[in-house]
Amino acid sequence: MRKKSVNGIVRGRLSDGTPNPIDLYVGSRVRMRRSLLGMSQERLAAELGITFQQVQKYERGLNRIGASRLWDLAQVLGVNVDFFYQDIDTQTSEQSPRKIYANPNLAEDVCEFDMEMLLRRDVAALLRAYTKIEDPKVQRNILDLVTALAGDKAIDPDKN
């Protein structure tokens, strides 16, 4: 029996029951790379420790590929994980479950965070020093201080 999500849609599928276009795209990239290497579905399956039927389902987008399996596929096929998403067109990328079923108000609650900031030396030094503090109360006091100085009342590590 198939698992249903809260809204009655089969998890990972479109409302009409068809596979998500992103799963189809990723599966086609698996098939393309496997074919370029001259590797059979049986050999790929053996390398992954699964059945060739499962490989068929992945390649056709019928079964979704989890993160750890995608990692293994990348290792066996000799590519980076981002290979499976390269050149994805806008129309396909707009079919992500997050965009299809998302709560439009959720974006208002999401805090913008610049990942590039983590590359700054002063930020890295601050994080290293902070993680060396063993007393959780002192860590919380430092967080409260920095939050107050930044004027940001939205930071609550207990809710994240």
Rosetta blueprint (number, residue, H / E / L):
1 M L
2 R L
3 K L
4 K E
5 S L
6 V L
7 N L
8 G L
9 I L
10 V E
11 R L
12 G L
13 R E
14 L L
15 S L
16 D L
17 G L
18 T L
19 P E
20 N L
21 P H
22 I H
23 D H
24 L H
25 Y H
26 V H
27 G H
28 S H
29 R H
30 V H
31 R H
32 M H
33 R H
34 R H
35 S H
36 L H
37 L L
38 G L
39 M L
40 S L
41 Q H
42 E H
43 R H
44 L H
45 A H
46 A H
47 E H
48 L H
49 G L
50 I L
51 T L
52 F H
53 Q H
54 Q H
55 V H
56 Q H
57 K H
58 Y H
59 E H
60 R H
61 G L
62 L L
63 N L
64 R L
65 I L
66 G L
67 A H
68 S H
69 R H
70 L H
71 W H
72 D H
73 L H
74 A H
75 Q H
76 V H
77 L H
78 G L
79 V L
80 N L
81 V H
82 D H
83 F H
84 F H
85 Y H
86 Q L
87 D L
88 I L
89 D L
90 T H
91 Q H
92 T H
93 S H
94 E L
95 Q L
96 S L
97 P H
98 R H
99 K H
100 I H
101 Y H
102 A L
103 N L
104 P L
105 N L
106 L H
107 A H
108 E H
109 D H
110 V L
111 C L
112 E L
113 F L
114 D L
115 M H
116 E H
117 M H
118 L H
119 L H
120 R L
121 R H
122 D H
123 V H
124 A H
125 A H
126 L H
127 L H
128 R H
129 A H
130 Y H
131 T H
132 K H
133 I L
134 E L
135 D L
136 P H
137 K H
138 V H
139 Q H
140 R H
141 N H
142 I H
143 L H
144 D H
145 L H
146 V H
147 T H
148 A H
149 L H
150 A H
151 G L
152 D L
153 K L
154 A L
155 I L
156 D L
157 P L
158 D L
159 K L
160 N L
